[in-house]
């Protein structure tokens, strides 16, 4: 589970560089890191709340479906 933690730390670092130093150049990479963290978080039950949090921040609804 090191991958989601690394992606989260990278996103946090990019946000800090933007807000503290006024350098928005890394913000365009955030969707890639957040998407990776979300994809990996869905694989592990303990990280499902984190995946739901990312979904709610992005305005994404939880998909429910049935297979027969």
Buried (B, 14 or more C-beta within 10 A) or exposed (E): EEEBEBBBEBBEEBEEBBEEEEEEEBEEEBEEBBEBBBBBBBEEEEBEEBBBEBBEEEEEEEEEEEEE
